[in-house]
Amino acid sequence: MAFNLWLVFLVAAMGLAVVPGPNSLLALSHGARYGHRRTLFTICGGVLGFLILIAIAMFGLGAVLQAQPEAMTALQWIGAAYLVWLGIKLWYAPALELTELAESQLYSPASLFRQGFFAALSNPKVLLFFTAFLAQFIDPDVALLPQFIVIAVTFICVEFLAEYGIACVAHSIRPKLMQSGQRFNQCCGMLFIVLGVSMTLA
């Protein structure tokens, strides 16, 4: 990939990373609740999910989903159900406390990783978006694998830094979030539910 084209992709990836979505919302919620260090497991799971989506998009499954609407519909319902389930869990989560969370209240690293991973994979429209978006930066006359490596590494680095920044900000303003008690969890939960429902209505 030419350097000037890479710069354009970098700016575009930065723009995509700051658009609110399930993973940034999860980073916000987990950052406030568990701290930015534990949220690294959530972010790494999401980054892996995005890496898989980019690979699938670049190697053609996006076109298959466009040609098979019923497969797209099934994936959409599964993704929507997962987002709604996350929202319900957040809605009923206990309010943040001023003291450090007890070990029994902390999700395991594997659980945090899974939540980030499945949040990234939960919206099949992201796959179609990547298919259309990445097509603007692919040179068909050049080997695909080196282009995939450059694009994937650039995007996941930008996404990682954006989500980690959100988690750090959420953790730094945690005392203010604690004042709102359970309303913070309910707001995040409702946003997840709205995202899930909107997927089925779009």
JOJOLIN-V138225 format. One record per pair of residues at least 4 apart in sequence whose C-alpha atoms are under 7 Angstrom apart, sorted by the first residue. I is the first residue (numbers start at 0). GAP is how many residues later the second one is. Records with the same first field share a line. If there is no record, write none. Layout:
I=GAP  GAP
This chain:
0=4  5  146
1=4
2=4
3=4
4=4
5=4
6=4
7=4
8=4
9=4  144
10=4
11=4
12=4  142  145
13=4  144
14=4
16=141  142  145
17=144
19=4  5
20=4
21=4  97  170
22=4  23  93  96  97
23=4  139
24=4
25=4
26=4  12  15  16  136  139  140
27=4  138  139  142
28=4  159
29=4  5  9
30=4  5  8  136  137  139  140
31=135  138  139  142
32=63
33=4  5
34=4  136
35=4  128  131  132  135
38=4  128
39=4
40=4  68  71  72
41=4  70  71  73  74
42=4  73  117  120
43=4  69
44=4  68  69  71  72
45=4  70  71  73  74
46=4  109  113
47=4  69
48=4  68  69  71  72
49=4  70
50=4  101  105
51=4
52=4  74
53=4  76  98
54=4
55=4  5  6
56=4  5  70  73  74
57=73
59=4
60=4
61=4  65  66  69
62=4
63=4
64=4  6  7
67=4
68=4
69=4
70=4
71=4
72=4
73=4
74=4  49
75=4  47  48  123  124
76=4  123
77=4
78=4  43  44
79=4  42  116  117  119  120
80=4  115
81=4  40
82=4  109  110  113
83=4  108  109  112
84=4
85=4  106
86=4  102  103  105  106
87=4  101
88=4
89=95  96  98  99
90=94  95  98
92=92
93=88
94=86  87
95=82  85
96=81
100=4  5
101=4
106=4  5
107=4
108=4
109=4
110=4
111=4
112=4
113=4
114=4
115=4
116=4
117=4
123=4
124=4
125=4
126=4
127=4
128=4
129=4
130=4
133=4
143=4
144=4
145=4
146=4
147=4
148=4
149=4
150=4
151=4
152=4
153=4
154=4
155=4
156=4
157=4
158=4
159=4
160=4
161=4
162=4
163=4
164=4
165=4
166=4
167=4
168=4
169=4
172=4
173=4
174=4
176=4  7
179=4
181=4
182=4
183=4
184=4
185=4
186=4
187=4
188=4
189=4
190=4
191=4
192=4
193=4
194=4
196=4
197=4
